[in-house]
């Protein structure tokens, strides 16, 4: 029996290491692929590149920046997506404060010295309080961000974030919205608002996790994705409800 295709899109300064535990846990259930989104400068071109390399039909999960890419893929080719999962992400453009924060981090990335993406102060924003002292989690994140480097960080930071509410409202496929209960970057309340746009969405709040849920609580994320993969398929979108403007 052929396993269904599952695309797992990482976030900013993330690669396949982000999804390591999910790939291992779902390997018997799905054919997992992690697209590379480190090279594009906008959501449209990133989505087009992932779609060009993807099977005709697939399930799609996006984390953080990868969630924006996943929603853009659903905007461009909703008929190809069997299921959609959005993890610790958002569907709105950056607020002025968020945009200023990105510019400040870009300036820091350009400073001389070793780049590891997540200093101690920034880690406190990204991880649940109980995980800050977990050396394995911290090392795993820093190794990944160092490997990708400051150029990727700046390029991905400058990608304009788009409003995706119209895309979500048009979907009829199984949708999972998942967020760490302590996510300070993309809070749980925002995910509840996203889920409210999609009547068939499942909202999962993960205890003991901040923003980096696939790494902080891998078993909970794998379990939620497995349940989502087991949900019956429906049509990918509701004709007439998706704006193409």
Buried (B, 14 or more C-beta within 10 A) or exposed (E): EEEBBBBBBBBBBBBBBBBBBBBEBBEEBBBBBBBBBBEBEEBBEBBBBBBEEBEEEBBBBBBBBBBBBBBBBBBBBBEBBBBBBBBBBBBBEBEEEEBEBBEEBBEBBEEEEEBBBBEEEBBBEBBBEEBBEBEEBBEBBBEBBBEBBBEBBBBBBEBEBBEBBBBBBBBBBBBBBBBBBBBEBBBBEBBBBBBEBBEEBBBBBBEBBBBBBBBBBBEBBBBBBBEBBEBEEBEBBEEEEBEEE
